[in-house]
Amino acid sequence: MSENVLVHSGAEELALERPRAFDTIMYGGIIVGVLDGLYAVIATGLRGVSPTRVFQFIASALLGRAAFDGGFKTALLGGLLHFLIAFLIAAVYYGASLRFPILIRRAILWGLSYGVAVYFVMNYIVLPLTAVQRARTSPSFAQLLIHVIGHALLVGLPVALIARWSARKASRQTDI
């Protein structure tokens, strides 16, 4: 009997290493898009920036300053781009988890780390390559810390937890 338990637990561990693409990318992308979007709208709203302006800023990555004159249409484009990026973030984590199963087994640690990495890649590699007009001053240390923590908790962690949930769900279905 103990041999069956060992074999079964080993199979479960292997199954946990393979989340489903649809679950991780679709659900992860939607949840990250909503959480990060709400964070951006609330954080900038506290400084008097409208939600429309937040999403026009995202659209300005493609359109430059003209995005701010486009009204609802460019805000909608920004929203679509925001969710596209969220789905890409989830897809990258999914792909990495197939190569590095520890991303599933240690989802909290690696999810938080992934969120931090996403923040720095987006802000210091991706955004400078776009048409976005960058602020002339760097964020204060406190602002930087808040944004990094926000990405760790609202971007990386949800994707990792959804990938782990998906792997557990898949392992339960193979047991049937």
C-alpha positions in Angstrom: 0.0 0.0 0.0 2.8 2.5 0.8 4.3 1.8 -2.6 1.0 2.9 -4.3 1.0 6.1 -2.2 4.5 6.9 -3.3 3.7 6.2 -7.0 0.5 8.3 -6.7 2.2 11.2 -5.0 5.0 11.1 -7.6 2.5 11.2 -10.4 0.7 14.1 -8.7 3.9 16.0 -8.4 4.6 15.5 -12.1 1.1 16.6 -13.0 1.5 19.7 -10.9 4.4 20.7 -13.2 2.1 21.2 -16.2 -0.5 23.8 -16.0 -3.0 24.2 -18.8 -2.3 26.9 -21.3 -6.0 28.1 -21.6 -6.4 28.3 -17.8 -3.2 30.1 -17.2 -3.2 32.5 -20.1 -6.9 33.3 -20.3 -7.8 33.5 -16.6 -4.4 34.8 -15.7 -4.6 37.5 -18.3 -8.0 38.6 -17.3 -7.3 38.7 -13.6 -4.0 40.5 -14.1 -5.6 43.0 -16.5 -8.3 43.8 -14.1 -6.1 44.0 -11.0 -3.3 46.0 -12.6 -5.9 48.3 -14.4 -7.7 49.0 -11.1 -4.4 49.7 -9.5 -3.4 52.2 -12.2 -6.8 53.9 -12.2 -6.9 54.2 -8.4 -3.2 55.2 -7.9 -3.4 57.9 -10.6 -6.9 58.9 -9.6 -5.6 59.9 -6.2 -3.5 62.4 -8.1 -6.5 63.7 -10.1 -5.9 61.7 -13.3 -9.0 60.3 -15.0 -9.4 56.7 -16.0 -9.7 57.8 -19.6 -6.3 59.5 -19.4 -4.7 56.4 -17.9 -5.8 54.3 -20.9 -4.9 57.0 -23.3 -1.4 56.9 -21.8 -1.2 53.2 -22.7 -2.4 54.0 -26.2 0.3 56.6 -26.5 2.8 53.7 -26.7 1.6 53.3 -30.3 0.2 56.8 -31.1 2.4 59.1 -29.2 0.9 62.4 -27.9 -2.0 62.1 -30.4 -3.5 59.5 -28.1 -4.5 62.2 -25.6 -6.6 64.0 -28.2 -8.5 60.8 -29.3 -11.1 60.7 -26.6 -12.9 57.5 -25.8 -11.5 55.7 -28.9 -7.9 56.0 -27.8 -8.8 55.1 -24.3 -10.5 52.0 -25.6 -7.4 51.2 -27.6 -5.3 51.6 -24.5 -7.6 49.2 -22.6 -7.2 46.6 -25.3 -3.4 47.1 -25.3 -3.4 46.8 -21.5 -5.2 43.4 -21.7 -3.0 42.2 -24.5 0.0 42.9 -22.4 -1.7 41.1 -19.4 -2.3 38.0 -21.6 1.4 38.2 -22.8 2.6 38.4 -19.2 0.5 35.3 -18.4 1.7 33.5 -21.5 5.4 34.1 -20.6 4.9 32.7 -17.1 3.0 29.7 -18.5 5.8 29.0 -21.0 8.5 29.4 -18.4 6.7 27.1 -16.0 6.8 24.3 -18.6 10.6 24.7 -18.8 11.1 25.4 -15.0 8.5 23.4 -13.0 9.7 25.1 -9.8 7.6 28.1 -10.9 4.6 26.0 -10.1 5.9 24.2 -7.0 7.0 27.5 -5.5 4.4 29.7 -7.0 4.3 32.4 -4.3 8.1 33.0 -4.3 8.4 32.9 -8.1 5.2 34.8 -8.7 6.3 37.7 -6.5 9.7 37.7 -8.2 8.1 37.6 -11.6 5.9 40.6 -10.8 9.1 42.6 -9.8 10.8 41.5 -13.0 7.7 42.5 -15.1 7.8 46.0 -13.6 11.4 46.6 -14.4 11.2 45.0 -17.9 8.1 47.1 -18.8 9.4 50.4 -17.4 13.1 50.2 -18.3 13.2 48.2 -21.5 9.7 48.1 -23.2 8.4 51.6 -22.5 11.6 53.4 -23.7 11.2 51.6 -27.1 7.6 53.0 -27.5 6.3 56.4 -28.4 5.3 57.1 -24.8 6.4 60.5 -23.5 8.3 59.7 -20.3 8.2 61.8 -17.2 11.2 64.1 -16.9 11.9 63.1 -13.4 12.4 59.6 -12.0 9.9 58.3 -9.4 10.9 58.7 -5.7 12.2 55.7 -3.9 8.8 55.4 -2.1 6.9 55.6 -5.4 9.2 53.0 -7.0 8.7 50.7 -4.0 4.9 51.0 -4.2 4.9 50.2 -7.9 7.3 47.3 -7.5 5.2 45.9 -4.6 2.0 46.5 -6.6 3.4 44.5 -9.6 4.6 41.7 -7.3 1.2 41.4 -5.6 -1.2 42.2 -8.5 0.7 40.9 -11.6 3.2 38.2 -10.8 1.5 36.5 -7.8 -1.9 36.1 -9.5 -0.4 34.6 -12.6 1.7 32.1 -10.6 -1.2 31.1 -8.4 -3.5 30.6 -11.4 -0.8 28.4 -13.0 -0.5 26.4 -9.9 -4.3 26.1 -9.6 -4.5 25.0 -13.2 -1.8 22.3 -12.7 -3.6 21.0 -9.6 -6.9 20.9 -11.5 -5.2 19.0 -14.3 -3.7 16.5 -11.9 -7.1 15.9 -10.3 -8.7 15.2 -13.7 -6.1 12.7 -14.7 -6.7 10.8 -11.4 -10.3 10.1 -12.4 
